[in-house]
Amino acid sequence: MARYVRGMPKAIWNDEIIAESDDTVVVEGVYYFPRSSLREDVLRPSDTHTVCPWKGKASYYTLESGGQVTRDAVWFYPEPKPDAKAVRDRVAFWKGVKVEV
């Protein structure tokens, strides 16, 4: 079940805000930000994919900025399954990305 959050959560990586939005959704304790809130200049494509039984196939981005690289730190579901429609057009973070609420 998705929970919509009030306030302005921020995703911070290497002391830089890489996403900020007052329209986040929490699913299984993970904050999903609108894809449009994510800074394009730090994203690099990734060929990594994983599968969640109820959300579907996830794709990833690598973060790169100022000589720092964190592979596959951003994930998203391009075509989420029906029960996971709340994460459509949203991204989530891990691997050293801190979400502050």
N, C-alpha and C positions, 0 to 999 in steps of 0.2 A: 504494500500500500504506500502511496506517495504522500508526503507531507509538504505543503508549501510553506515557505519561511518568510517572515517579515524581517525588515532590517536590510542591511547592505553587506552581505558576506563578501569577502575578498579571498582570492586565491593568490598566494605569495610564493614565489620561487626565486631563490638567490637574492632576497631582499627587494624584489621587484613585484609590483602588482601585475599579474598577468590576466586576471579576470575580476570583474566586480559587477554585482547586479543585485537589484532588489526583487528579482524574480527567480529565485532558486527553488529547487525541489529536492527533498531528502528521501532517498530510497535505500532501505537497508543500512541506514546510518551514514550514507555517502551523499554529499552535496553535488547536485547536478546544476551547472550554470548554463544559461542560454548560450548557444554556440556563438551568437553575435557579440557576446560580452568578452570573448577571448581574443587577446592581442594576436594578430596575424604575424607580426614581425618576429615572434619567438618560435613559431611552429615550423616543423620539418616533417615531411611525410614519413610514414613507417609502413612496412609490409607486414607488421605483426597483426594477428587476429586471434581472438579467443571466442569461446562460446559459453554463454550462460543459458542453462536449461529453460528459464522462463523469460529472459529478456531478449535472447537471440545472439547473433554474431556481433562481436565488438571489434572496432577498428581503433587504431592508435595514432598518436602524434608523438614525435620526439621534441623536446624543448631545447633550444639553443640560443644563447645570448652571452655576449661578453666573454667568449672563450669557454663558457660552461655548456656542457651537454648532458641532458638526462634523457636516456632512451625510453620511449614508450610511457611517458609520465602522464599523458592525457588519453582518455579513452572515451568512445562514444558508440552509439548503436545507430548505424545508418538506417536500418529497417527493423525497429524493435517489434517484438511480438505484441499482439493486442493487449495483453495484461500489463505490458510495460510502456504503454503509449505516453506516460508522463515524462519519459526520458527522451522522447523524439526531439531532435534538433538541440540537444543538450550535451555538455561534456562534463566529465568528472576527472579527478586528479589523484595521484599517489606519487610514490618515489621522490619524496623530498618537497613536494608542494604542500604548503600549509594553508588550510582554510581557516580564516578568522571570521567570527560572526559578531 
